[in-house]
Amino acid sequence: MNPRERRAARHLPTKTEAEAGPRPRRRKDPITVEQVVDTALGMIAAEGYDALTMRRLAGALDTGPASLYAHVVNKADLDELLIGRLCAELVLPAPDPQSWREQVHGVCAQIRDQYLKYPGISRAALAMAPTDLETMRVSEGLLAILLAGGVAPQAAAWAIDALLLYVAAYCLETSIARRRSADDDAVWVVDRAELLRRFAALPAETFPHTTRHAAELTAGEGHDRFDFTLRLMIDGLAHA
């Protein structure tokens, strides 16, 4: 089975051991897809997603690129495996028409927390066709929740795309800001006092609203802005 066939097989329901038949003999201590994903996630957690390359990953696994490509088709395939692994950690609630808003918010918050464990990894989720079974499980769960809440199917379908896109973008920006804040000359990116000082220094005649509402523009702790935006999106669906 070539790598592309292996990739396609990963998107099919897993056969039971009896259905699969006897396993072929394997060489001692082979590299597995699970090891590839574990090693890649470890690299991202330590150095960020931008540091992950197929060549560096092969080196971390103490093998050559050719051996790695026997298990992973390409970087896009690896991205899909990484996001699929994170999605496997998510707990999806049974759809409840009375609390569907909170349920959607909760799933999105879980995705956010998974992404932020691995700086920049949400970049891998952007422009990704949802074919991994675990990724599809999350989309299916969100769709079930939205439909239970009375959201029309077309609106629910597009809302899932918009919600996941926002979560990925939020996490990517957060990761970039945290990385930049590690540099002494870029601390202001996440420092509210410095932002307030810069806004206050603007000419009021040119920026009347910015100078007047500098406190509001820089307000928010933790994930306040994330929660605010999700509420806007979810409440918009309810009103529609």
Legacy VTK file of the C-alpha trace (Angstrom):
# vtk DataFile Version 3.0
C-alpha trace
ASCII
DATASET POLYDATA
POINTS 240 float
0.000 0.000 0.000
1.547 3.317 -1.043
1.424 6.460 1.154
-1.591 7.936 -0.633
-3.524 4.699 -0.188
-2.547 4.711 3.490
-3.829 8.270 3.793
-7.156 7.311 2.204
-7.428 4.302 4.485
-7.099 6.517 7.557
-10.353 8.220 6.598
-12.312 4.958 6.686
-13.855 3.347 9.777
-11.360 1.077 11.504
-11.893 -2.634 10.901
-12.012 -5.044 13.798
-9.030 -7.358 14.197
-11.079 -10.284 12.863
-12.172 -8.343 9.778
-8.687 -7.097 9.082
-7.227 -10.611 9.012
-3.754 -11.636 10.182
-1.237 -8.827 10.509
1.820 -8.870 8.260
5.194 -9.337 9.892
6.953 -6.067 10.582
10.543 -5.132 11.184
11.656 -4.601 14.763
10.790 -1.205 16.266
9.156 0.348 13.178
8.141 3.992 12.968
4.390 4.385 13.334
2.035 7.193 12.397
1.342 7.672 16.101
5.048 8.192 16.780
5.247 10.689 13.936
2.362 12.711 15.376
3.671 12.489 18.946
7.116 13.701 17.884
5.700 16.507 15.750
3.498 17.745 18.599
6.476 17.661 20.952
8.480 19.825 18.560
5.623 22.305 18.206
5.077 22.521 21.963
8.770 23.300 22.447
9.530 25.525 19.456
6.252 26.445 17.762
4.601 25.264 14.574
6.895 27.272 12.281
9.850 25.192 13.479
8.277 21.966 12.203
9.600 20.730 8.870
9.536 17.253 7.404
13.354 17.131 7.424
13.606 18.176 11.086
10.860 15.728 12.002
12.703 12.897 10.269
15.846 13.820 12.196
13.976 13.825 15.508
12.707 10.340 14.684
16.269 9.272 13.863
15.339 8.298 10.343
15.585 9.685 6.834
12.939 11.674 4.914
12.259 8.700 2.648
11.330 6.544 5.636
9.088 9.311 6.980
7.280 9.683 3.654
6.439 5.991 3.810
3.994 6.927 6.586
3.034 10.549 5.843
2.269 11.675 2.289
3.385 15.293 2.696
3.187 18.290 5.036
-0.542 18.732 4.337
-1.125 15.133 5.363
0.870 15.715 8.546
-1.179 18.844 9.285
-4.347 16.803 8.955
-3.015 14.182 11.344
-2.010 16.824 13.892
-5.391 18.555 13.900
-7.114 15.178 13.962
-5.150 14.215 17.084
-6.205 17.428 18.850
-9.823 16.916 17.800
-9.730 13.421 19.290
-9.267 15.041 22.707
-12.495 17.046 22.477
-15.585 16.034 24.439
-18.783 16.629 22.465
-22.021 17.032 24.446
-25.321 15.419 23.549
-27.288 18.133 21.703
-29.634 20.038 24.010
-32.133 22.484 22.437
-32.271 24.450 25.691
-28.534 25.046 26.035
-27.243 24.809 22.471
-25.567 28.234 22.648
-23.511 27.235 25.676
-22.686 23.896 24.062
-21.340 25.488 20.871
-19.334 27.957 22.959
-17.956 25.117 25.062
-16.772 23.090 22.065
-15.090 26.150 20.549
-13.377 26.884 23.870
-12.058 23.314 23.969
-10.622 23.706 20.468
-9.043 27.019 21.504
-7.385 25.428 24.524
-6.007 22.551 22.440
-4.568 24.919 19.839
-2.932 27.155 22.429
-1.033 24.213 23.902
0.911 24.050 20.639
1.948 27.566 19.523
0.909 28.326 15.960
-0.614 24.917 15.246
-3.954 26.461 14.291
-2.233 27.538 11.057
-2.448 23.864 10.080
-6.247 23.999 10.364
-6.648 26.898 7.928
-7.833 26.004 4.408
-7.972 22.332 5.412
-10.538 20.074 3.784
-12.271 18.228 6.659
-11.637 14.568 5.802
-9.952 13.183 8.944
-12.456 11.113 10.918
-11.793 12.922 14.198
-12.093 16.322 12.542
-15.325 15.181 10.920
-16.557 13.982 14.314
-16.246 17.539 15.642
-18.031 19.028 12.624
-20.783 16.439 12.978
-21.144 17.240 16.674
-21.373 20.984 16.078
-23.885 20.453 13.283
-26.045 18.303 15.549
-25.996 20.956 18.277
-26.911 23.786 15.905
-29.721 21.822 14.279
-31.090 20.912 17.709
-31.114 24.635 18.494
-33.358 25.312 15.505
-30.697 26.780 13.227
-31.458 26.180 9.542
-29.170 23.572 7.905
-27.509 25.993 5.485
-26.909 28.584 8.190
-25.593 25.879 10.511
-23.191 24.579 7.858
-21.723 28.008 7.158
-21.684 28.905 10.847
-19.462 25.915 11.633
-16.982 27.087 9.015
-17.044 30.646 10.391
-16.694 29.545 14.014
-13.762 27.222 13.324
-12.099 29.877 11.196
-12.412 32.433 13.991
-11.051 30.031 16.615
-8.055 29.193 14.419
-7.354 32.851 13.630
-7.703 33.891 17.284
-5.257 31.211 18.400
-2.797 32.018 15.650
-2.803 35.710 16.543
-2.424 34.865 20.240
0.544 32.611 19.497
2.204 35.273 17.339
1.661 37.948 20.007
3.121 35.726 22.714
6.171 34.994 20.598
6.723 38.668 19.842
6.271 39.616 23.483
9.298 37.478 24.284
11.413 40.100 22.496
12.224 43.129 24.644
11.430 45.561 21.848
7.990 44.090 21.254
6.558 43.851 24.766
4.075 46.604 23.935
2.143 44.196 21.702
0.512 42.621 24.755
1.077 45.342 27.354
-2.106 47.359 27.932
-0.383 50.215 29.766
1.946 50.761 26.829
-0.938 50.687 24.356
-2.832 53.240 26.451
0.230 55.472 26.495
0.591 55.251 22.718
-3.092 55.988 22.121
-2.996 58.933 24.526
-0.054 60.368 22.594
-2.037 60.474 19.346
-3.239 63.908 18.163
-6.836 64.200 19.397
-7.909 66.294 16.426
-6.965 63.444 14.056
-7.977 60.517 16.272
-10.806 61.880 18.460
-12.542 58.570 19.013
-9.398 56.537 19.567
-8.049 58.924 22.198
-11.441 59.246 23.898
-12.120 55.520 24.052
-8.602 54.219 24.560
-9.698 52.360 27.704
-12.413 50.491 25.840
-10.122 49.705 22.902
-7.540 48.102 25.176
-9.927 46.441 27.647
-10.184 42.715 28.191
-8.406 40.064 30.223
-7.704 36.466 29.335
-10.171 35.274 26.719
-12.736 38.078 27.223
-12.577 39.121 23.581
-12.830 35.533 22.390
-15.955 34.977 24.475
-17.459 38.280 23.311
-16.989 37.438 19.630
-18.366 33.925 19.998
-21.453 35.296 21.737
-21.969 37.745 18.868
-21.732 34.969 16.292
-23.933 32.506 18.176
-26.551 35.089 19.137
-26.671 36.197 15.514
-27.593 32.661 14.533
-30.316 32.562 17.161
-31.858 35.820 15.967
-31.654 34.759 12.327
LINES 1 241
240 0 1 2 3 4 5 6 7 8 9 10 11 12 13 14 15 16 17 18 19 20 21 22 23 24 25 26 27 28 29 30 31 32 33 34 35 36 37 38 39 40 41 42 43 44 45 46 47 48 49 50 51 52 53 54 55 56 57 58 59 60 61 62 63 64 65 66 67 68 69 70 71 72 73 74 75 76 77 78 79 80 81 82 83 84 85 86 87 88 89 90 91 92 93 94 95 96 97 98 99 100 101 102 103 104 105 106 107 108 109 110 111 112 113 114 115 116 117 118 119 120 121 122 123 124 125 126 127 128 129 130 131 132 133 134 135 136 137 138 139 140 141 142 143 144 145 146 147 148 149 150 151 152 153 154 155 156 157 158 159 160 161 162 163 164 165 166 167 168 169 170 171 172 173 174 175 176 177 178 179 180 181 182 183 184 185 186 187 188 189 190 191 192 193 194 195 196 197 198 199 200 201 202 203 204 205 206 207 208 209 210 211 212 213 214 215 216 217 218 219 220 221 222 223 224 225 226 227 228 229 230 231 232 233 234 235 236 237 238 239
